[in-house]
């Protein structure tokens, strides 16, 4: 355990909710393991490699997504942490410049490792394209490794909306959550019953912000019936899938006409409610486990590298497949007996490669040294709002366009606007710079 982790362990207050830290680690770890398991690489007759989804090859495994799709838990934990952090800053600054200071603190931890990832992959993809040395998997990998960045883009939106939604929560409590749930339901009615175009994209806000709002309620100790949440959410999600237009899988499937993820559906919101209820039922036994010093030290260490591991885990797995292909070894058909037999080996090697990448890039995840909280300028709030919007769209754009074909001018459409990888990175960096400037204490 490094000195930073030792310091965190030693400074842990007695009243800290350690279970939230555990949920953050477990949810990201589950996503990583799920991605490693679902990556189905195959080689065509012409020698080109394709990366599919195991759930499309073996549809019978799709019920696993009702356990493995745990992003709602991470966003729920984010709501809890954001409520505590914003309120703490608000008390220190007496409401002066708190929005810009809050955004600055949150974006540093998110965007520092993300921008390092983008810089390394951008330079590497350009070099491989110039040299023509990408191999059978290079172009596909350059496109796929950026896809998980959608999660960071959505998380930035949650950070940006925390102050106004927290005020609504303080005034209306469960009513604010109910309003977001009603918005998500109305969007799906307009989508499926009336075929209204573009309106489904509003559920990127309603669904994920509703889950985030549950974190506010937990911060105030108002999630008192987790069993009812778990049962109600699970029964509702199952009913919507059984009798509605919703697919079984809670993650996106290649080529499917309707996805529960993109854009999110009301069924996914019900799935999130059931997961939140389920993890809350486990809170007390987990809290007893986390009182053990060795267990808590492990959680602290894992939290210090979780974002870096998340950013690089697909690079590691695709790197393993690239080495297999370069060595001329056969790649078994996804879902076959041989493929399943190799799963533990692939995961172990991918974990080792991820650990090596974390060792190289983990410094970017370390937050800068503590700075005294102080009020910023009068224009800090609006400037920070513009900055976080730019960063959000930049990261989402990068998740869509990826790093492939940059020399060919490859672009993708983000909300009716074509964007390239360099433009997306420039947008994210410009947004981050604005937030940094807005949140810096005034002289």
Secondary structure, 3 states (H helix, E strand, C coil): CCHHHHHHHHCCCCCCCHHHHHHHHHHHHHHHHHHHHHEEEEECCCCCEEEEEHHHHCHHHHHHHHHHCCHHHHHHHHHHHHHHHHHHHHHHHCCCCHHHHHHHHHHHHHHHHHHHHHHHHHHHHHHHHHHCCCHHHHHHHHHHCCCCHHHHHHHHHHHHHHHHHHHHHHHHCHHHHHHHHHHHHHHHHHHHHCCCCCHHHHHHHHHHHHHHHHHHHHHCCCCCCHHHHHHHHHHHHHHHHHHCCCCCCCCCCCCCCCCCECCECHHHHHHHHHHHHHHHHCHHHHHHHHCCHHHHHHHHHHHHHHHHHHHHHHHHHHHHHHHHHHCCCCCCCCCCHHHHHHHHHHHHHHHHHHHHHHHHHHHHHCCCCCCCCCCCCCCHHHHHHHHHHHHHHHHHHHHHHCCCCHHHCCEEEECCEEEEHHHHHHHHHHHHHHHHHHHCCCC
